[in-house]
């Protein structure tokens, strides 16, 4: 584990530490991890259990199916991590605040979060409140646990860290960077199964290319994500009705 206190660090509390780094150990994130551009610390919540069975859950108060992660065990795991108060404390949860690109950028600009990966039917509400956990959702669906969601959050942050992507501008025109989905991309061959690259992209006229990309991004956003289009604060093209 990288001991540099100033590096961006993800501290993950999980019942399945063997799931990490997983996809975070390859490609952009993996190369950056190996070269010390960020650090990953994975801690087993069961290490904070106090009985010989290493129990971490119990039945829901008031009855119901499944089990609930205990407040005392999880609180002890959070405290044992020794994470400074200026680092965000996140709980991956389908009922949480939706993760957005702007929030990702905010997290990437900080020191890195502590991330709790929930399991079972959820986490005792008292530890959420007592340890000031902010709940984060990666979509309106339910996963078996918070680990995959945590990986998605970490990957989204890591790629924005200085030195991770090859070109500083490579993240500037991506989906959500200006409240828009990304415009269509093309490359060789010039014609594929009778479908040519749009002529404007090979015209050499950079102004026209930029205008085409803007218009395409706006059209895609209007059609596929009216929620984004309706709430967009950025400038809209003169073709917008």
N, C-alpha and C positions, 0 to 999 in steps of 0.2 A: 504493500500500500504506500502511495506517495505521501510523505509526511510534510510537504510544503504547505504551511497554513494559508497561503494566499491563493493557491490554485483552486479552480472551480471543482467542487467535490459533491458527489451524490452519496448520501448515507442511507442505505436501504434496510428497513426492518422487515423481515419476512420469516415465514415458517419453512420456506424452501430456498435457502441460500444457494443450493446447488444449481438453481435456475440461472444464476448470474455468473459471468457477464452475458452468457448466451449471445444473442445477436449483437450486443454492445461490444463484443470482443472481436468483431470483424469489420471490414470496410472502413468508412471514415471514422466512426466512433472507435473502432478497435485500434486503428493506427494511431489515433490521437491519444488513446489510453496508454498504449505501449511507449509512446514518445513523451509522456508526462504532461500533456496539455490539459488533462483533467484526471480526476481520481475517483475510484469507486470503492466504497466500503460497504460490505454486506454483513449484516448482523442477524443471528438467529434469535427470534423472539423466545424460543423455548429455553434458551440459556438463562432467562429470568424467571422461569417457573421454580416453585419452591418445594414441590413434592417429588417423590421418587419416580413417578410416572411422567414427569415433565408436562403436567396438564396446563393448557393455556385457555381452555374454553369451558363453558357450562351452559345449562339449559336457559332459555329465555325467561326472564321474570314475567309472570302473567300467563305463561304457557305459550304453546306454539311449536312449529316444527324447527328442526335444526338446532344449532348451537351458536353461542355468542362469544366473541373474544373477550376475555376478562379484563376489567379495568386495571386491577392491581398488577397483573403480569405485564400488560402492555406499558403501563406507566413506568414500571421498573426497567423495562427494555429501553424506553425512550431516555430515561435518566442515565442509564448505563452508557448510552451512546456519547454522552458528554458534548452534545451539539450546542454551539454558542447561540445565544438568544437572538442574534442578528441574522440567523439563517432561517428561512421559511420551514415550517413544519407542516407537511402535507399528508393527507390520507386519501388514497385512491378509492373512490366510491362512486357508484352510479347516480347517487343523489347529490353529488357535489356540483360546484360551479364548473361550467364547461371550459375546458382548456382551449385557449385561442392563441393565435400566433403572437398577438401583442403581449399576452401573459407569458408565453414562452420567452420572448425577447427580454421581458422584465426579469424572469428567473435566471436567464443566461447572463445577465449583466451583474448578478449578485455573486455571493460566495458559494452558492449551491445549496439545495434543500436536503432536509431529512425527509424521507418518504416512507410512510407506513403502508404496507401491503395487507389489506384486509382479507379475511377468509370467512368461511361459514356464513351465518345469516347477517353478520355485521360486527360492529365494535360497540362495546358498552359506551353509551352516550356520555357518561361521566368522565371518562378519560379523554374524550374528544374536547370537552370543555376545560378540564383541569390542565391539559397540556397544550391547549390552544392549537389544535389541529385544524387546518383548513382543508375541507373536503374538495377533491378535484375529480371531475368526470371527463373521460375521453370519448363519450358518446352515449346515446340513449339505448343501451343494451347492457346485459349483465354477463360478466366473465366469471370464471371459477374462482378467481382471486385477483388481487391487485398487481401481481408481478408483471404481467404483460402490459398493463396500463402504465406501470412505472417505467418500463423499458421504453415505451412510446414517448413519454414525457422527457426522459433523460436524453434519448436520441435527438428529439426536437431541439433541446437546449444545446447539446454538445456541438451540433453542426454549426451553431452560431458563434461559438467561441473563437477568438482570434487564432488564426493559424490552422484551423481544422479544415476548412474548405480551400481548394486550390487558389481561387480568385476571390478577392474581397467582394466583387460585384456579383458573384454567382448566386447569392441569395437575395439580390435586390429585386428581381423581377419574378419571383415565385408566387404561387397561389397565396392569397391573403396578405401579401406584403403591402398592398395599398387598398385592402378591402375588396379585392377582386380575385377571381380564379385566374390561373395562368393561361395565357394564350396558347394555341396549338404550336407544337414544335415539329420541324421537319429536318431531314438530312438526306444524304445520298442513299440510294440512286435517285437521279432526277425524276424518273418515272417508275412507279411501283404498281404492277398489275393494272395498268392503264390510268393510274391516278398520278398526275404530275404535282410537283411542288408548286404552290401559287407563284405566278410570275413575279409578283411584287417583291418576293423575298430574294429573288436573284437579280433584281433590277439595279442594285448598287445605290439606290436612292435611300439613304438612311432615314430621312425625315418621313418618307412615305412608308417605310418599313415600320417605324415607330408608331405612326398613326394607325396602320393596319393592325398591329399587335394590340394597341389600346382598344380599338373597336371590337376586335375578336374577344378580348378579355371581358369587356363590358357585356357583349352579347351572351357569352357563356354564363356569366354571373347572373344576368337577368333570367335566363332560361332555367338554370340548374339550382341556383341559390337565391331566390327572391328575398329571403331573410337577410342575406348579406347586402344585396342591392338596395333594399329599402332602408337599411340602417347605415349605409355608407356615407361618410362625412367628406370624402375627398371629392375633387372636381369631376364632373361627368361631361362626356363629350357633347358637342352640339347636336349630335344625331339622336340624343336621348329624348324620348317623348315625355 
